[in-house]
Amino acid sequence: MHLEPGFLFLSDSLNSYANFQAMIGDKFQPKLAYRILRLIFFGMNTGLLLFFMVSIYLTGMQLPEFKEEFDILTFVNLFLLVSIPLGYSLSSRKMEAIDAGDSFQKKFEQFQTAMILRWAMIEGCAIFSLVGLVVLQDAKQLVLFVVCVLVLSSNTVTKDKITRMARLNTEESRALSD
């Protein structure tokens, strides 16, 4: 049976998820771990996109206009935007704690935890801005959402980024690709 490339990625991702147990203990498989981390990232983005589409539907399929007043939800969302640098700070500290002498599995687990923490802080703010969009019908919330999406998209995981940030050696870095 011939599958289109998009379906192959989905099929591989679902197969990777089914083999999640292979990442635990002595059976750690770097390539599989990398695929699952990317699946988590794309899953978060897909969920955010679906929530955005529902929000637009709930606003009558029209983009709202900018309102001059600032509602309490807008202030809360601006406060939440401050949580994004906080998430960066916490995840950066976690990555700085990675010891180059640790096992590959331990380094990858610390990197994965740091990235999920970073993504969660960004996504929380983005979801709250969509709730504000539906409740307030104010385009300022949409601007905040776009900012969050841009920040989130700049935090995709690549093999080079993992190698650099998780302090992988050449052999470990190659294991992500093999």
Contacts in CASP RR format, 6 or more apart in sequence:
PFRMAT RR
TARGET T0000
AUTHOR 0000-0000-0000
METHOD contacts of the structure
MODEL  1
MHLEPGFLFLSDSLNSYANFQAMIGDKFQPKLAYRILRLIFFGMNTGLLL
FFMVSIYLTGMQLPEFKEEFDILTFVNLFLLVSIPLGYSLSSRKMEAIDA
GDSFQKKFEQFQTAMILRWAMIEGCAIFSLVGLVVLQDAKQLVLFVVCVL
VLSSNTVTKDKITRMARLNTEESRALSD
3 11 0 8 1.000
12 35 0 8 1.000
13 35 0 8 1.000
13 38 0 8 1.000
13 39 0 8 1.000
13 42 0 8 1.000
16 32 0 8 1.000
16 35 0 8 1.000
16 36 0 8 1.000
16 39 0 8 1.000
17 36 0 8 1.000
17 39 0 8 1.000
19 29 0 8 1.000
19 32 0 8 1.000
20 36 0 8 1.000
21 27 0 8 1.000
22 28 0 8 1.000
22 29 0 8 1.000
22 32 0 8 1.000
23 29 0 8 1.000
23 32 0 8 1.000
23 33 0 8 1.000
23 36 0 8 1.000
25 105 0 8 1.000
28 104 0 8 1.000
28 105 0 8 1.000
28 108 0 8 1.000
30 104 0 8 1.000
30 108 0 8 1.000
30 172 0 8 1.000
30 175 0 8 1.000
30 176 0 8 1.000
31 175 0 8 1.000
31 176 0 8 1.000
31 177 0 8 1.000
31 178 0 8 1.000
33 108 0 8 1.000
33 112 0 8 1.000
34 157 0 8 1.000
34 159 0 8 1.000
34 162 0 8 1.000
34 176 0 8 1.000
37 112 0 8 1.000
37 115 0 8 1.000
37 157 0 8 1.000
38 157 0 8 1.000
40 116 0 8 1.000
40 119 0 8 1.000
41 115 0 8 1.000
41 119 0 8 1.000
41 155 0 8 1.000
41 156 0 8 1.000
41 157 0 8 1.000
44 119 0 8 1.000
44 123 0 8 1.000
44 152 0 8 1.000
45 152 0 8 1.000
45 153 0 8 1.000
48 123 0 8 1.000
48 126 0 8 1.000
48 127 0 8 1.000
48 149 0 8 1.000
48 152 0 8 1.000
51 127 0 8 1.000
51 130 0 8 1.000
52 130 0 8 1.000
52 145 0 8 1.000
55 130 0 8 1.000
55 131 0 8 1.000
55 133 0 8 1.000
55 134 0 8 1.000
56 63 0 8 1.000
58 134 0 8 1.000
59 133 0 8 1.000
59 134 0 8 1.000
59 137 0 8 1.000
63 139 0 8 1.000
63 142 0 8 1.000
64 133 0 8 1.000
64 136 0 8 1.000
64 137 0 8 1.000
64 138 0 8 1.000
64 139 0 8 1.000
64 142 0 8 1.000
65 138 0 8 1.000
65 139 0 8 1.000
66 138 0 8 1.000
66 139 0 8 1.000
66 140 0 8 1.000
67 136 0 8 1.000
67 137 0 8 1.000
67 138 0 8 1.000
67 139 0 8 1.000
67 140 0 8 1.000
71 136 0 8 1.000
71 138 0 8 1.000
73 131 0 8 1.000
73 132 0 8 1.000
73 135 0 8 1.000
73 136 0 8 1.000
73 141 0 8 1.000
74 132 0 8 1.000
74 136 0 8 1.000
74 138 0 8 1.000
74 140 0 8 1.000
74 141 0 8 1.000
76 128 0 8 1.000
77 125 0 8 1.000
77 128 0 8 1.000
77 129 0 8 1.000
77 132 0 8 1.000
77 141 0 8 1.000
77 144 0 8 1.000
78 144 0 8 1.000
80 124 0 8 1.000
80 125 0 8 1.000
80 128 0 8 1.000
81 125 0 8 1.000
81 144 0 8 1.000
81 147 0 8 1.000
81 148 0 8 1.000
83 121 0 8 1.000
83 125 0 8 1.000
84 121 0 8 1.000
84 122 0 8 1.000
84 125 0 8 1.000
84 148 0 8 1.000
84 151 0 8 1.000
86 121 0 8 1.000
87 117 0 8 1.000
87 118 0 8 1.000
87 121 0 8 1.000
88 118 0 8 1.000
88 121 0 8 1.000
90 114 0 8 1.000
90 117 0 8 1.000
90 118 0 8 1.000
90 121 0 8 1.000
91 114 0 8 1.000
91 115 0 8 1.000
91 117 0 8 1.000
91 118 0 8 1.000
92 114 0 8 1.000
94 110 0 8 1.000
94 113 0 8 1.000
94 114 0 8 1.000
94 117 0 8 1.000
95 110 0 8 1.000
95 111 0 8 1.000
95 114 0 8 1.000
95 165 0 8 1.000
95 166 0 8 1.000
97 110 0 8 1.000
98 107 0 8 1.000
98 110 0 8 1.000
98 111 0 8 1.000
98 165 0 8 1.000
98 166 0 8 1.000
98 167 0 8 1.000
99 107 0 8 1.000
99 167 0 8 1.000
100 107 0 8 1.000
100 167 0 8 1.000
100 169 0 8 1.000
102 110 0 8 1.000
104 168 0 8 1.000
104 172 0 8 1.000
104 175 0 8 1.000
107 166 0 8 1.000
107 167 0 8 1.000
107 168 0 8 1.000
107 172 0 8 1.000
108 162 0 8 1.000
108 166 0 8 1.000
110 166 0 8 1.000
111 162 0 8 1.000
111 165 0 8 1.000
111 166 0 8 1.000
114 165 0 8 1.000
115 155 0 8 1.000
115 157 0 8 1.000
118 155 0 8 1.000
119 152 0 8 1.000
119 155 0 8 1.000
122 148 0 8 1.000
122 151 0 8 1.000
122 152 0 8 1.000
122 155 0 8 1.000
123 148 0 8 1.000
123 152 0 8 1.000
124 148 0 8 1.000
125 144 0 8 1.000
125 148 0 8 1.000
126 145 0 8 1.000
126 148 0 8 1.000
126 149 0 8 1.000
126 152 0 8 1.000
129 141 0 8 1.000
129 142 0 8 1.000
129 144 0 8 1.000
129 145 0 8 1.000
129 148 0 8 1.000
130 141 0 8 1.000
130 145 0 8 1.000
132 138 0 8 1.000
132 141 0 8 1.000
133 141 0 8 1.000
133 142 0 8 1.000
133 145 0 8 1.000
159 173 0 8 1.000
159 176 0 8 1.000
159 177 0 8 1.000
162 168 0 8 1.000
162 173 0 8 1.000
162 176 0 8 1.000
163 172 0 8 1.000
163 173 0 8 1.000
163 176 0 8 1.000
168 176 0 8 1.000
END
